[in-house]
Amino acid sequence: MSCTDCIICGGPRFLDKQGIPFCEPCEPVMAEHVASNQIDPVTGEALAICPCGWSSRHPWTAMGRWRRQGAIEAHWRSVRQVEA
């Protein structure tokens, strides 16, 4: 069953056996570049960190959450070399 388009490549995603949206070409990027959301101990801002060393800081506001999510998606696209 197809669901929403992939947030990285824009291609179709399908539900896996557990009902989770899945894009086969982008799965390696998603698995290797899991961005965790933390608190920056110095500034107190929201900090998205990827195991590859990438990070992005944003304020704890609604706009900050949108920008942080956008930054994470842009990071995934850059790793996969896909244009938005």
N, C-alpha and C positions, 0 to 999 in steps of 0.2 A: 504494500500500500504506500503510495506517495504522500508526503506531507509538505511542509513549507520548504522553500529553496534553502540551500546551504548558505550560511552566513559568510563563508570564506570564498567559495568559487561561484556561487549563484546557481549551481546545478541542482538537480532534483535530489532530495533526501528520501530515504525509505525507512520504515520502521523495522528495527531488528527483532529478534525473537522475544526480547523483553519489552517491546513497544517503544523503544528509545529511537529518536530520529538519528539516522546514520548516513553519512556520505562516504562511500568507499574511497574515492581518490583523496579526500582530506583527512581521513582517519589517522594516518601516521603523524600529521602535523598536530592534530588535536591531542594525540597520545603523548607526544614528546614535548609539547609546549603548553603544559597545563599552567595557566596563570592563576596564582593564588592571590587573594585579596587580604592585605594585612594593614596594620597601622604603622606609619612611619614613626619610629621612636623619637626622632628629632623634632619633626614638625607637627606630628599628630594627624597628618593628612592620610587619606586612603592611599594605599600603595599596592599596585598590582605588580607582582614579581613572577618572572618565568625562570625555569631552571637554566635556560641558556644565558642568563645574565641580563636580559632585557627587563626594564622596570618603567613604571609611569606613575606619577603622583597627581592626585586630584583632591579638591576639597570634599568634605562630607556634606554635599548638597545634592539636590535632585539633578541639577545640571552636571555636577561633578561625577555622579554615577553614570549618566549618559555618556559623558566624555571618556570616562575610564573604560566603559564597555566598548566604545568606538576605538579607543587606543588598542585594546586587546585584539579586537577583530582586525585592525590595520596591521598589527604585529603578525598575526597568523597569515594574513594575505601576503605580507612581505616575505615570510619564510617560505610560503608555497609559491611565491612570485606570481600572484594573481592580482590584476588591477580591479579596483572597486567599481 
